[in-house]
Amino acid sequence: MIIDCDVHHTRKHVRELLPYLPEPWKTEIAKYGERKMNAGILQQEGGMRWDTQPPDGSPPGSDPAHMREQLLDRYNIAYALLSGSGHHITAIPDPDYATALVSAWNDHTIAHWLPQDRRFKMSLWVAHQDPAAAAREIDRLGGHPDVLAVWFSSTTRIPFGHRWFDPIYEAAQRHNLPIGIHPGQGGAMLAQPAPTAAGMARSYLEWHVGVSQLYMAQTANLILEGVFERFPQLRFFLVEGGIAWLPHLMWRMDAHFKGLRQQAPWLKRLPSEYVADHIRLTTQPMEEPRQARHLLQIFEMLDAERLLMYASDYPHWDFDAPTALPSGLSAHARERILYDNAADFFGLPARLRAPDREGRV
Amino acid sequence: MIIDCDVHHTRKHVRELLPYLPEPWKTEIAKYGERKMNAGILQQEGGMRWDTQPPDGSPPGSDPAHMREQLLDRYNIAYALLSGSGHHITAIPDPDYATALVSAWNDHTIAHWLPQDRRFKMSLWVAHQDPAAAAREIDRLGGHPDVLAVWFSSTTRIPFGHRWFDPIYEAAQRHNLPIGIHPGQGGAMLAQPAPTAAGMARSYLEWHVGVSQLYMAQTANLILEGVFERFPQLRFFLVEGGIAWLPHLMWRMDAHFKGLRQQAPWLKRLPSEYVADHIRLTTQPMEEPRQARHLLQIFEMLDAERLLMYASDYPHWDFDAPTALPSGLSAHARERILYDNAADFFGLPARLRAPDREGRV
């Protein structure tokens, strides 16, 4: 006779648990499935707008023709910077696997997307957990005329100002490609640190609120570590982190630098002065003050007419149409944010000469 | 014959290393000594204003008579909330030792400081790594008429919204004591997480810039975890973290809550609406925008006339006199920030009835 003390049984589908779950988890798991162990927080189902699934049932954002119709044509988008959906990759402990994955992403975008519409441009994925390999990827594809940027997931063990990343920055500067930082999965797998300055977030709601803290920390670290003295042409743009924290950060850095400048002796200007030359922010998602004029005041404080660039976050659930910019903005400011700032930053044609979908000017 | 493969030699004083060190470290170590291992970042020598050492050579801030003269009398301070200098204690892994230490701090303040001047009031230290013990300390001394608050170091393994801290919050609410949060030593000893949202700071300069990120994370965590629904009378005040980030945080929380409210179903109001009833900020150190009107706009956005309370940070190096408030502020706002807001918050007499140093009204 035998006693087996360890037999792993399972349920056929998570739905079988539903009768035994109380609300609100019953509804949550019925609608979205179980929370993934790699983040531990609930994300909306794929984070997608319900209406963005292509007619053939393929995933939202996977069909160039459908995106062209639903985004580019509908909203008069002259250029769309494709940024993919692999923000977990820089959290993967195996750098060789991660490097292979981002290269495959990049080649797939070049093969399947760029030929479909001249308005599609792309950000080049890199696995920054291996800076030398990331630099090689930039050298491999950074000269492609439709590659406008290098793309970082924010998920990292080491703050981006550290010299560990210098090989990437050398390559990006050599190819004159700005680096976009997009929220990743802080706290998951490799990812140090936790996603907020106080530790793990409980929910996707709290995590999403906290993205701006990460961008504040990275912006301060990049500037105070002297990255922009080491790489005077290097530029970053911060995606999905909001905007209204930037005046605070600039002013606090300047105030503290005045008393403690011996701790960053390589800086030749006030910390805030590096922002205009090296940092841009994108619009989505925008803060929502109760008084619209407060957002306009923030726009003035951070010089949004130069620093802010429109982004829709299509096909994600919190997509912002171009009309999401605050009313009360001057026509000039609106044009700069919707087009000119990004054209200047990425070296795209000026507004009146933007091509149509066949590439005609 | 013997070969000893491990013999620990040392130098008599760190000064002996100076001839072998290049600048700027030679000067730094000569002036400030070696960086402490518990934080790994340089702090100014004790962080003190050079002129605050009492005439007898004792440490800055250790002599009630000297503080009375240099701070209270000189600046017409009606009440001074003594907050001590033990912000490392909540990072100590031994909770019994930490609890003994904060109790000793509290008893010492009651014995040596409160009898010296009626204007001295105190914040009660607690070792929040042991919530039950911290609650007992609040019950032991929270009824003392000169105890106006409970004092948290920000150094914590767990975000403050977690129910782990509920015993402390029950006790603080029972005694009607608001909780002050002061920067601690994130990244040192017990302290999870690192002091910024991107990981360890390189320098004291970067660490100090990052304090506001921690306060943003804690404020979001307290509100989104529903602490103020569980403890409707509980209040917090955030010390030394700046102010201009609060509008951003309120607006971003509200914007995201509108789409994700099922993740914090216990909230009965918009996240920002909890701020006015439950959160206060102190003034020092203030952000320094190049245009003074920008700070006044921020004051309006966060309702500084109700939420902001003056603090000097005496005797620290970045002390702010009451005159550090921005010019352009109305006399009414100035009075509220310098006195009325704190009087309301801590239950002190209204301005015209504030006592003199002998306690006469």
Contacts between the chains, C-beta under 8 A, distances in Angstrom:
chain1	res1	chain2	res2	distance
A	24	B	262	6.4
A	24	B	265	6.1
A	28	B	262	7.3
A	42	B	263	6.4
A	44	B	260	7.8
A	156	B	198	7.6
A	156	B	199	7.9
A	157	B	199	7.5
A	158	B	199	6.6
A	159	B	196	7.4
A	159	B	198	4.1
A	159	B	199	4.9
A	159	B	200	7.5
A	160	B	198	7.2
A	161	B	202	7.6
A	186	B	197	7.8
A	192	B	194	7.6
A	192	B	199	5.9
A	193	B	193	5.0
A	193	B	194	4.8
A	193	B	196	8.0
A	193	B	197	6.8
A	193	B	198	6.9
A	193	B	199	4.9
A	194	B	192	7.6
A	194	B	193	4.8
A	195	B	197	7.6
A	196	B	159	7.4
A	196	B	193	8.0
A	196	B	197	6.1
A	196	B	216	8.0
A	196	B	217	3.9
A	196	B	220	7.2
A	196	B	221	7.3
A	197	B	186	7.8
A	197	B	193	6.8
A	197	B	195	7.5
A	197	B	196	6.1
A	197	B	197	4.2
A	197	B	210	6.9
A	197	B	213	3.9
A	197	B	214	4.4
A	197	B	216	6.8
A	197	B	217	4.1
A	198	B	156	7.6
A	198	B	159	4.1
A	198	B	160	7.2
A	198	B	193	6.9
A	198	B	214	6.0
A	198	B	217	3.5
A	198	B	218	5.0
A	198	B	221	5.5
A	199	B	156	8.0
A	199	B	157	7.5
A	199	B	158	6.6
A	199	B	159	4.9
A	199	B	192	5.9
A	199	B	193	4.8
A	199	B	217	7.6
A	200	B	159	7.5
A	201	B	221	7.8
A	202	B	161	7.7
A	202	B	221	7.5
A	202	B	224	7.0
A	202	B	225	6.3
A	203	B	224	7.0
A	203	B	260	7.5
A	203	B	263	4.1
A	203	B	264	6.8
A	204	B	260	6.4
A	204	B	263	6.2
A	205	B	224	6.3
A	205	B	256	5.7
A	205	B	257	6.6
A	205	B	260	4.1
A	205	B	261	8.0
A	205	B	263	4.2
A	205	B	264	6.0
A	206	B	220	5.9
A	206	B	221	6.5
A	206	B	224	4.9
A	206	B	263	7.9
A	208	B	256	5.2
A	208	B	260	7.3
A	209	B	220	4.9
A	209	B	224	7.3
A	209	B	249	7.3
A	209	B	252	5.5
A	209	B	253	5.4
A	209	B	256	5.6
A	210	B	197	6.9
A	210	B	216	7.6
A	210	B	217	6.0
A	210	B	220	6.5
A	212	B	216	7.5
A	212	B	248	6.6
A	212	B	249	7.9
A	212	B	252	6.4
A	213	B	197	3.9
A	213	B	213	4.2
A	213	B	216	5.4
A	213	B	217	5.7
A	214	B	197	4.4
A	214	B	198	6.0
A	216	B	196	7.9
A	216	B	197	6.8
A	216	B	210	7.6
A	216	B	212	7.5
A	216	B	213	5.4
A	216	B	245	8.0
A	217	B	196	3.9
A	217	B	197	4.1
A	217	B	198	3.5
A	217	B	199	7.6
A	217	B	210	6.0
A	217	B	213	5.8
A	218	B	198	5.0
A	220	B	196	7.2
A	220	B	206	5.9
A	220	B	209	4.9
A	220	B	210	6.5
A	221	B	196	7.3
A	221	B	198	5.6
A	221	B	201	7.7
A	221	B	202	7.4
A	221	B	206	6.5
A	224	B	202	7.0
A	224	B	203	7.0
A	224	B	205	6.3
A	224	B	206	4.9
A	224	B	209	7.3
A	225	B	202	6.3
A	242	B	248	6.3
A	242	B	252	5.2
A	243	B	248	7.9
A	244	B	247	6.0
A	244	B	248	3.6
A	244	B	251	6.4
A	244	B	252	7.6
A	245	B	216	8.0
A	245	B	245	5.5
A	245	B	248	4.4
A	245	B	249	8.0
A	247	B	244	6.0
A	247	B	287	7.9
A	247	B	289	6.7
A	247	B	294	6.6
A	247	B	298	7.6
A	248	B	212	6.6
A	248	B	242	6.3
A	248	B	243	7.9
A	248	B	244	3.5
A	248	B	245	4.4
A	248	B	248	7.0
A	248	B	287	6.0
A	248	B	298	7.9
A	249	B	209	7.3
A	249	B	212	7.9
A	249	B	245	8.0
A	250	B	289	7.8
A	251	B	244	6.4
A	251	B	287	3.5
A	251	B	288	5.3
A	251	B	289	4.6
A	251	B	294	8.0
A	251	B	295	7.8
A	252	B	209	5.5
A	252	B	212	6.5
A	252	B	242	5.2
A	252	B	244	7.6
A	252	B	285	7.8
A	252	B	287	5.1
A	252	B	288	8.0
A	253	B	209	5.3
A	254	B	288	5.6
A	255	B	285	6.1
A	255	B	286	7.1
A	255	B	287	6.0
A	255	B	288	3.9
A	256	B	205	5.7
A	256	B	208	5.2
A	256	B	209	5.6
A	256	B	285	7.3
A	257	B	205	6.6
A	258	B	288	7.6
A	259	B	317	7.0
A	259	B	318	6.0
A	260	B	44	7.8
A	260	B	203	7.5
A	260	B	204	6.4
A	260	B	205	4.2
A	260	B	208	7.4
A	261	B	205	7.9
A	262	B	24	6.4
A	262	B	28	7.3
A	263	B	42	6.4
A	263	B	203	4.1
A	263	B	204	6.2
A	263	B	205	4.2
A	263	B	206	7.9
A	264	B	203	6.8
A	264	B	205	6.0
A	265	B	24	6.1
A	272	B	290	8.0
A	285	B	252	7.9
A	285	B	255	6.1
A	285	B	256	7.3
A	286	B	255	7.1
A	287	B	247	7.9
A	287	B	248	6.0
A	287	B	251	3.5
A	287	B	252	5.1
A	287	B	255	6.0
A	288	B	251	5.3
A	288	B	252	8.0
A	288	B	254	5.6
A	288	B	255	3.9
A	288	B	258	7.6
A	289	B	247	6.7
A	289	B	250	7.8
A	289	B	251	4.6
A	289	B	301	7.1
A	290	B	272	8.0
A	294	B	247	6.6
A	294	B	251	8.0
A	294	B	297	7.6
A	294	B	300	7.9
A	294	B	301	5.0
A	295	B	251	7.8
A	297	B	294	7.6
A	297	B	297	4.6
A	297	B	301	7.6
A	298	B	247	7.6
A	298	B	248	8.0
A	300	B	294	7.9
A	301	B	289	7.1
A	301	B	294	5.0
A	301	B	297	7.6
A	317	B	259	7.0
A	318	B	259	6.0
